[in-house]
Structures are given as structure tokens and as C-alpha cells.
Amino acid sequence: MKLLSPVLISIMFCLSACEAPLYVSVPLNYQPTAFLPKDTATIVTINQFDADKLHIGSKQKLSAIKSGAFLAIKAAAKRFESLPHVRTINLADSTNFKVDTGSIKAIAQKYKADYVLALKNYDFGVLAGDNINFKTSYNIYASVDFQLFENNGIYYKKMNGRYNTRKTEEQYMAITMSGLYNQDAGQRGAPVNSSAALAAGDALKEYFPYTIVRTRPVYMDDTLIPALNEIRLKNYAKADSLLQPLLRDNDPAKASRATYVLAIVYEAQGDFDAAIDMVQQALEKDDSNQGAIEMMCDLREE
């Protein structure tokens, strides 16, 4: 269950012309929902994912998948070890990345472990993104499926994680030119390795506090400034009342911006359904509202 702490809204003003963008930052804070015993816990991490069974013809792709899977295990172990009184033992071998077929109970006994974390599946690839207002996008993703076993080898919990990065058609084409599975792609795209580590972190997120910060662009419109000031002061009800008349502006672009800002107000209060409704209305008024387009993609993932 997501727990929203009181949301802090900050507005960063840019020193530029009247139509220059402002940025509203909306931090959403989440608390841990799962816990390990307070006493020292030992977790053994192993690989039970057989990449060779995927029958991947490309050696580069197969190597990248194995590398990403290994790094997902390594990242999960490191993440767990950051918890107080937790130590990890990683049995996954990066050299040949063999599948561990041993008994979970036997492994736990051998290493005097309380838990065994097994990687069951790893995937990396591209899916067609949401086609909003006929604009093509691509989601480059990594996904991991872990199982956290108790030392008896019987009881376990599934821990699935995913990392997505949305790219425009132009950005995606630039990435594919250097090779989507090129592990040395660096910052030109979404490298297999970094995506794997982030997906592993997502799988373990219930054990850690975390914050998602949404940065929303708005515009320096004189009619919006009073409402933006109220947002800065966290007077959301007042901001709502100031924005309502602006939703009916005869200028569709201005009406769209006001509706979009109202969506930000609702998002800041954790009312995602109302925020989605406002974003949809903003796009109906002006389908070129880029802030609303990006916000819709984010809200669909909540």
C-alpha cells in the first residue's frame, strides 16, 4: 500500500520571458511495507534463470541478457546488505553464469542462511509505448522475477521488478544505431546493465523507503500566477477555486494550461483519478500541451 507523506511543492522560477516555463516539483514519499527480522539475517543469492533456454540467436544479445541478469542479482544483494544487520553471500558466477539447481534447503544449511534469494527470470527489450495524440514512443525496459525463500526451502514470496524508460522515436533510433544490446552504449540510451540494477531495486522496494519526484512544467501566464502562489503555500483548495474559472477560457491553449495545473494540484494531494481526468480534459482542449502528455504517461504507471 502506498503511503503519501505530506506533499511538499516547490516552484522554481526561471529568469526569462513571459512565456518561459516554470517547474513544479511534486515529491511522493513511500514507506517500507515489508521487514526482515531485527536480528542479523543472512541472505544467499543464487541464479535459477537459464538464459540459454531462450534460444537467442545473437551472441551479443545473449551475452547482454546474461550480463544484465547477473548484475540484477548483484544489485539485489548489495541493496539488501544496505539494511541494518543484513549480510549477503552471492553464489552467482559472472564467468559462465550457470544455473543453480541445488536444493534451497541444502544451500541455506550450508551457508547458515536465513533466506535464499533466487533469480527466476530476467528480460530486457523494447515495447511500443503509449500512442498519445498520434506521437510514437518506445518503452525500453528491464524486468526481473525473484523468489525469496525461507531457509526451509518451502515458503517463499515472489518479488518482481521492472524499470522503464520512455523514448521518442528519434531517441530510440539513435539508440538502435549504436546497438540496443551494446553494453557499452553509455548514456546514449538505456544500457542493459544499468536497467537491470534499477529493475532489481524496484523488486526490493517494499523493504525500503523511497521517494518519487515528479517535475511538472507550467508556464508564466499572468492568470495562473495567483494559483501557483497558492500551490507554493500548499493551499490546494484555494488554488482549485482560482483555477476553476480559467478552465472555461475562450483561448483553448490557456484553458488547457489551467486544466493541467489543476491536475498537478490533485496529484499533489494523492488524488490520481481526479488528476487523470483533468489531464484528459487538458489534452482535449489542446493536444499539443506537452506537460499534459508527459503527465498522462506518468499517471498511467501509478
Number of C-alpha atoms within 10 A of each C-alpha: 8 12 12 15 14 13 16 16 18 18 18 13 13 12 9 10 8 11 11 14 18 20 16 21 19 21 19 21 17 18 17 15 13 10 10 15 9 9 9 11 18 20 25 25 23 28 23 20 22 17 19 13 7 8 8 13 9 10 9 14 18 17 16 20 25 24 18 26 33 25 22 29 25 22 19 26 23 16 19 20 17 12 14 12 14 18 17 22 18 17 15 23 13 13 9 8 18 17 17 18 10 10 11 22 18 13 21 21 13 9 13 14 19 19 24 27 27 23 28 19 17 25 17 24 14 15 12 12 18 16 11 14 11 8 11 14 19 21 18 23 21 30 25 27 20 28 18 19 22 19 21 17 16 9 10 16 11 14 20 21 20 21 21 20 14 20 19 14 14 11 14 20 15 14 20 14 8 15 16 24 22 19 20 14 17 13 8 13 21 24 24 29 25 17 23 33 26 21 25 31 25 19 22 18 20 18 17 18 11 13 12 10 11 17 18 19 21 24 19 17 17 10 13 19 14 15 24 26 15 16 25 17 14 19 14 20 14 15 23 19 12 20 24 14 11 18 22 15 13 9 12 17 17 21 22 28 26 28 28 31 30 28 27 32 27 21 21 24 18 18 13 17 13 16 25 23 15 25 27 21 19 29 24 14 20 18 18 14 18 13 19 29 19 15 22 21 16 12 14 11 7 6
